[in-house]
C-alpha cells in the first residue's frame, strides 16, 4: 500500500527577522513546516537567541520566502 508523503514537516522551523529595535528587542516571523505561514513574535535579544537555539531554526531572508511579497499584496489590493 502506498502512503502519500506528507507535505508538512513539523521538524522544520524558520525565523525571519523583521526588525532589531534600539531597545534590545527582536521582531521576527516564526514558522513551522511551511515558511510562508508565520506568526509575528517579539522577544528581547537574549530570549530570541535561546528560542532559536532550542527550536533549531533556519534563518530566512526576504528573498527565501514569499512573505514580503504576500504582505505587499495585502497592503495595496482590496
N, CA, C and O atoms as a GROMACS GRO file, in nm:
protein
  312
    1UNK      N    1   0.084  -0.118   0.000
    1UNK     CA    2   0.000   0.000   0.000
    1UNK      C    3   0.089   0.125   0.000
    1UNK      O    4   0.182   0.134   0.080
    2UNK      N    5   0.062   0.218  -0.088
    2UNK     CA    6   0.138   0.342  -0.095
    2UNK      C    7   0.076   0.446  -0.004
    2UNK      O    8  -0.046   0.467  -0.003
    3UNK      N    9   0.161   0.510   0.074
    3UNK     CA   10   0.116   0.619   0.160
    3UNK      C   11   0.173   0.748   0.104
    3UNK      O   12   0.294   0.758   0.083
    4UNK      N   13   0.088   0.847   0.081
    4UNK     CA   14   0.140   0.973   0.027
    4UNK      C   15   0.235   1.038   0.129
    4UNK      O   16   0.212   1.032   0.250
    5UNK      N   17   0.339   1.097   0.077
    5UNK     CA   18   0.436   1.166   0.163
    5UNK      C   19   0.376   1.297   0.211
    5UNK      O   20   0.316   1.371   0.134
    6UNK      N   21   0.394   1.324   0.337
    6UNK     CA   22   0.343   1.446   0.395
    6UNK      C   23   0.412   1.568   0.334
    6UNK      O   24   0.533   1.565   0.310
    7UNK      N   25   0.338   1.673   0.309
    7UNK     CA   26   0.394   1.797   0.259
    7UNK      C   27   0.426   1.894   0.372
    7UNK      O   28   0.474   2.005   0.348
    8UNK      N   29   0.399   1.852   0.494
    8UNK     CA   30   0.424   1.936   0.611
    8UNK      C   31   0.529   1.870   0.699
    8UNK      O   32   0.510   1.758   0.746
    9UNK      N   33   0.640   1.939   0.720
    9UNK     CA   34   0.749   1.886   0.802
    9UNK      C   35   0.752   1.961   0.933
    9UNK      O   36   0.806   2.072   0.940
   10UNK      N   37   0.696   1.902   1.037
   10UNK     CA   38   0.686   1.971   1.166
   10UNK      C   39   0.821   1.993   1.232
   10UNK      O   40   0.832   2.072   1.326
   11UNK      N   41   0.923   1.925   1.184
   11UNK     CA   42   1.056   1.943   1.243
   11UNK      C   43   1.131   2.060   1.182
   11UNK      O   44   1.233   2.102   1.237
   12UNK      N   45   1.083   2.115   1.073
   12UNK     CA   46   1.148   2.230   1.011
   12UNK      C   47   1.090   2.358   1.070
   12UNK      O   48   0.968   2.379   1.068
   13UNK      N   49   1.178   2.440   1.122
   13UNK     CA   50   1.133   2.565   1.183
   13UNK      C   51   1.215   2.680   1.124
   13UNK      O   52   1.335   2.669   1.102
   14UNK      N   53   1.146   2.791   1.100
   14UNK     CA   54   1.208   2.903   1.030
   14UNK      C   55   1.188   3.032   1.109
   14UNK      O   56   1.088   3.051   1.178
   15UNK      N   57   1.287   3.120   1.098
   15UNK     CA   58   1.281   3.254   1.156
   15UNK      C   59   1.322   3.353   1.048
   15UNK      O   60   1.418   3.331   0.976
   16UNK      N   61   1.248   3.461   1.039
   16UNK     CA   62   1.284   3.572   0.951
   16UNK      C   63   1.277   3.699   1.034
   16UNK      O   64   1.169   3.742   1.074
   17UNK      N   65   1.392   3.758   1.060
   17UNK     CA   66   1.399   3.880   1.141
   17UNK      C   67   1.343   3.996   1.060
   17UNK      O   68   1.385   4.021   0.947
   18UNK      N   69   1.248   4.066   1.119
   18UNK     CA   70   1.189   4.182   1.052
   18UNK      C   71   1.242   4.314   1.106
   18UNK      O   72   1.239   4.415   1.037
   19UNK      N   73   1.291   4.312   1.232
   19UNK     CA   74   1.345   4.435   1.291
   19UNK      C   75   1.426   4.404   1.415
   19UNK      O   76   1.387   4.320   1.497
   20UNK      N   77   1.538   4.472   1.429
   20UNK     CA   78   1.614   4.472   1.555
   20UNK      C   79   1.601   4.613   1.612
   20UNK      O   80   1.656   4.709   1.557
   21UNK      N   81   1.530   4.623   1.721
   21UNK     CA   82   1.498   4.754   1.778
   21UNK      C   83   1.610   4.807   1.866
   21UNK      O   84   1.691   4.730   1.918
   22UNK      N   85   1.614   4.937   1.882
   22UNK     CA   86   1.716   5.003   1.966
   22UNK      C   87   1.704   4.965   2.113
   22UNK      O   88   1.802   4.976   2.187
   23UNK      N   89   1.585   4.921   2.156
   23UNK     CA   90   1.565   4.886   2.297
   23UNK      C   91   1.604   4.741   2.329
   23UNK      O   92   1.576   4.692   2.439
   24UNK      N   93   1.668   4.672   2.232
   24UNK     CA   94   1.717   4.537   2.257
   24UNK      C   95   1.620   4.426   2.223
   24UNK      O   96   1.645   4.310   2.255
   25UNK      N   97   1.510   4.459   2.158
   25UNK     CA   98   1.412   4.359   2.119
   25UNK      C   99   1.425   4.324   1.971
   25UNK      O  100   1.466   4.406   1.889
   26UNK      N  101   1.390   4.200   1.941
   26UNK     CA  102   1.392   4.150   1.804
   26UNK      C  103   1.250   4.118   1.763
   26UNK      O  104   1.181   4.042   1.831
   27UNK      N  105   1.206   4.174   1.651
   27UNK     CA  106   1.076   4.142   1.593
   27UNK      C  107   1.103   4.042   1.482
   27UNK      O  108   1.193   4.062   1.400
   28UNK      N  109   1.024   3.933   1.478
   28UNK     CA  110   1.052   3.830   1.379
   28UNK      C  111   0.927   3.749   1.347
   28UNK      O  112   0.830   3.747   1.423
   29UNK      N  113   0.934   3.682   1.233
   29UNK     CA  114   0.831   3.588   1.191
   29UNK      C  115   0.883   3.448   1.223
   29UNK      O  116   1.000   3.417   1.197
   30UNK      N  117   0.797   3.364   1.278
   30UNK     CA  118   0.834   3.227   1.310
   30UNK      C  119   0.735   3.134   1.241
   30UNK      O  120   0.615   3.159   1.240
   31UNK      N  121   0.788   3.027   1.183
   31UNK     CA  122   0.700   2.931   1.118
   31UNK      C  123   0.750   2.789   1.141
   31UNK      O  124   0.868   2.765   1.166
   32UNK      N  125   0.656   2.697   1.132
   32UNK     CA  126   0.685   2.554   1.149
   32UNK      C  127   0.633   2.483   1.025
   32UNK      O  128   0.515   2.492   0.991
   33UNK      N  129   0.722   2.413   0.957
   33UNK     CA  130   0.682   2.330   0.844
   33UNK      C  131   0.670   2.403   0.712
   33UNK      O  132   0.712   2.349   0.609
   34UNK      N  133   0.616   2.522   0.710
   34UNK     CA  134   0.595   2.599   0.587
   34UNK      C  135   0.638   2.742   0.614
   34UNK      O  136   0.577   2.813   0.694
   35UNK      N  137   0.743   2.785   0.546
   35UNK     CA  138   0.799   2.918   0.574
   35UNK      C  139   0.709   3.033   0.533
   35UNK      O  140   0.736   3.147   0.569
   36UNK      N  141   0.602   3.005   0.460
   36UNK     CA  142   0.509   3.111   0.420
   36UNK      C  143   0.394   3.131   0.519
   36UNK      O  144   0.321   3.229   0.508
   37UNK      N  145   0.378   3.039   0.615
   37UNK     CA  146   0.274   3.051   0.718
   37UNK      C  147   0.343   3.089   0.848
   37UNK      O  148   0.413   3.006   0.907
   38UNK      N  149   0.326   3.212   0.892
   38UNK     CA  150   0.404   3.262   1.004
   38UNK      C  151   0.318   3.323   1.114
   38UNK      O  152   0.201   3.356   1.094
   39UNK      N  153   0.380   3.336   1.230
   39UNK     CA  154   0.328   3.419   1.337
   39UNK      C  155   0.433   3.526   1.365
   39UNK      O  156   0.553   3.500   1.355
   40UNK      N  157   0.389   3.644   1.398
   40UNK     CA  158   0.480   3.752   1.431
   40UNK      C  159   0.506   3.750   1.580
   40UNK      O  160   0.413   3.746   1.660
   41UNK      N  161   0.633   3.752   1.618
   41UNK     CA  162   0.672   3.748   1.758
   41UNK      C  163   0.773   3.858   1.787
   41UNK      O  164   0.834   3.913   1.696
   42UNK      N  165   0.788   3.889   1.916
   42UNK     CA  166   0.888   3.985   1.961
   42UNK      C  167   0.946   3.933   2.093
   42UNK      O  168   0.872   3.892   2.182
   43UNK      N  169   1.078   3.936   2.104
   43UNK     CA  170   1.148   3.892   2.224
   43UNK      C  171   1.272   3.978   2.242
   43UNK      O  172   1.323   4.037   2.147
   44UNK      N  173   1.320   3.983   2.366
   44UNK     CA  174   1.448   4.052   2.384
   44UNK      C  175   1.556   3.966   2.320
   44UNK      O  176   1.534   3.847   2.296
   45UNK      N  177   1.670   4.024   2.292
   45UNK     CA  178   1.775   3.958   2.216
   45UNK      C  179   1.821   3.827   2.281
   45UNK      O  180   1.842   3.728   2.210
   46UNK      N  181   1.835   3.824   2.413
   46UNK     CA  182   1.879   3.702   2.483
   46UNK      C  183   1.777   3.590   2.466
   46UNK      O  184   1.813   3.477   2.436
   47UNK      N  185   1.650   3.623   2.486
   47UNK     CA  186   1.544   3.522   2.470
   47UNK      C  187   1.536   3.474   2.325
   47UNK      O  188   1.515   3.355   2.300
   48UNK      N  189   1.552   3.566   2.231
   48UNK     CA  190   1.546   3.531   2.089
   48UNK      C  191   1.655   3.430   2.054
   48UNK      O  192   1.629   3.330   1.987
   49UNK      N  193   1.778   3.456   2.098
   49UNK     CA  194   1.889   3.364   2.070
   49UNK      C  195   1.861   3.226   2.132
   49UNK      O  196   1.887   3.123   2.069
   50UNK      N  197   1.809   3.224   2.252
   50UNK     CA  198   1.774   3.099   2.320
   50UNK      C  199   1.662   3.026   2.243
   50UNK      O  200   1.670   2.906   2.221
   51UNK      N  201   1.559   3.100   2.203
   51UNK     CA  202   1.447   3.046   2.127
   51UNK      C  203   1.496   2.980   1.997
   51UNK      O  204   1.454   2.870   1.962
   52UNK      N  205   1.585   3.049   1.927
   52UNK     CA  206   1.638   2.996   1.800
   52UNK      C  207   1.720   2.869   1.823
   52UNK      O  208   1.711   2.774   1.745
   53UNK      N  209   1.798   2.869   1.929
   53UNK     CA  210   1.881   2.752   1.959
   53UNK      C  211   1.794   2.631   1.994
   53UNK      O  212   1.816   2.522   1.941
   54UNK      N  213   1.697   2.650   2.080
   54UNK     CA  214   1.609   2.541   2.122
   54UNK      C  215   1.530   2.484   2.004
   54UNK      O  216   1.513   2.363   1.993
   55UNK      N  217   1.482   2.572   1.917
   55UNK     CA  218   1.399   2.528   1.805
   55UNK      C  219   1.480   2.490   1.682
   55UNK      O  220   1.424   2.445   1.582
   56UNK      N  221   1.612   2.505   1.689
   56UNK     CA  222   1.700   2.470   1.577
   56UNK      C  223   1.646   2.529   1.446
   56UNK      O  224   1.625   2.457   1.349
   57UNK      N  225   1.625   2.660   1.447
   57UNK     CA  226   1.562   2.728   1.334
   57UNK      C  227   1.658   2.746   1.218
   57UNK      O  228   1.780   2.747   1.233
   58UNK      N  229   1.598   2.760   1.103
   58UNK     CA  230   1.670   2.802   0.983
   58UNK      C  231   1.633   2.948   0.964
   58UNK      O  232   1.515   2.982   0.958
   59UNK      N  233   1.732   3.035   0.954
   59UNK     CA  234   1.707   3.177   0.937
   59UNK      C  235   1.689   3.208   0.789
   59UNK      O  236   1.772   3.169   0.706
   60UNK      N  237   1.581   3.277   0.757
   60UNK     CA  238   1.550   3.314   0.619
   60UNK      C  239   1.568   3.463   0.600
   60UNK      O  240   1.552   3.541   0.695
   61UNK      N  241   1.601   3.503   0.478
   61UNK     CA  242   1.594   3.644   0.445
   61UNK      C  243   1.472   3.665   0.356
   61UNK      O  244   1.404   3.568   0.322
   62UNK      N  245   1.444   3.787   0.318
   62UNK     CA  246   1.322   3.818   0.242
   62UNK      C  247   1.318   3.744   0.109
   62UNK      O  248   1.209   3.712   0.061
   63UNK      N  249   1.432   3.717   0.048
   63UNK     CA  250   1.434   3.650  -0.082
   63UNK      C  251   1.403   3.502  -0.073
   63UNK      O  252   1.371   3.441  -0.175
   64UNK      N  253   1.411   3.443   0.045
   64UNK     CA  254   1.392   3.299   0.060
   64UNK      C  255   1.248   3.260   0.094
   64UNK      O  256   1.219   3.142   0.114
   65UNK      N  257   1.161   3.355   0.099
   65UNK     CA  258   1.021   3.322   0.124
   65UNK      C  259   0.934   3.422   0.050
   65UNK      O  260   0.980   3.529   0.010
   66UNK      N  261   0.808   3.387   0.034
   66UNK     CA  262   0.714   3.475  -0.033
   66UNK      C  263   0.645   3.569   0.062
   66UNK      O  264   0.549   3.637   0.024
   67UNK      N  265   0.691   3.575   0.186
   67UNK     CA  266   0.622   3.650   0.290
   67UNK      C  267   0.610   3.798   0.255
   67UNK      O  268   0.500   3.854   0.258
   68UNK      N  269   0.721   3.861   0.222
   68UNK     CA  270   0.718   4.005   0.196
   68UNK      C  271   0.632   4.038   0.075
   68UNK      O  272   0.557   4.136   0.079
   69UNK      N  273   0.642   3.960  -0.031
   69UNK     CA  274   0.558   3.984  -0.148
   69UNK      C  275   0.410   3.969  -0.112
   69UNK      O  276   0.327   4.046  -0.159
   70UNK      N  277   0.379   3.870  -0.029
   70UNK     CA  278   0.241   3.849   0.012
   70UNK      C  279   0.190   3.967   0.095
   70UNK      O  280   0.076   4.011   0.077
   71UNK      N  281   0.272   4.018   0.184
   71UNK     CA  282   0.233   4.133   0.266
   71UNK      C  283   0.208   4.255   0.180
   71UNK      O  284   0.112   4.330   0.202
   72UNK      N  285   0.293   4.276   0.080
   72UNK     CA  286   0.276   4.390  -0.008
   72UNK      C  287   0.144   4.381  -0.083
   72UNK      O  288   0.077   4.482  -0.102
   73UNK      N  289   0.106   4.261  -0.126
   73UNK     CA  290  -0.022   4.243  -0.194
   73UNK      C  291  -0.137   4.283  -0.104
   73UNK      O  292  -0.229   4.351  -0.150
   74UNK      N  293  -0.134   4.243   0.024
   74UNK     CA  294  -0.241   4.276   0.116
   74UNK      C  295  -0.250   4.425   0.140
   74UNK      O  296  -0.360   4.478   0.158
   75UNK      N  297  -0.139   4.493   0.139
   75UNK     CA  298  -0.139   4.638   0.164
   75UNK      C  299  -0.202   4.715   0.049
   75UNK      O  300  -0.270   4.815   0.072
   76UNK      N  301  -0.180   4.669  -0.076
   76UNK     CA  302  -0.219   4.751  -0.190
   76UNK      C  303  -0.339   4.697  -0.267
   76UNK      O  304  -0.391   4.766  -0.355
   77UNK      N  305  -0.384   4.578  -0.237
   77UNK     CA  306  -0.503   4.526  -0.304
   77UNK      C  307  -0.625   4.549  -0.217
   77UNK      O  308  -0.614   4.570  -0.096
   78UNK      N  309  -0.736   4.546  -0.277
   78UNK     CA  310  -0.856   4.549  -0.197
   78UNK      C  311  -0.939   4.664  -0.226
   78UNK      O  312  -1.045   4.680  -0.165
   0.00000   0.00000   0.00000
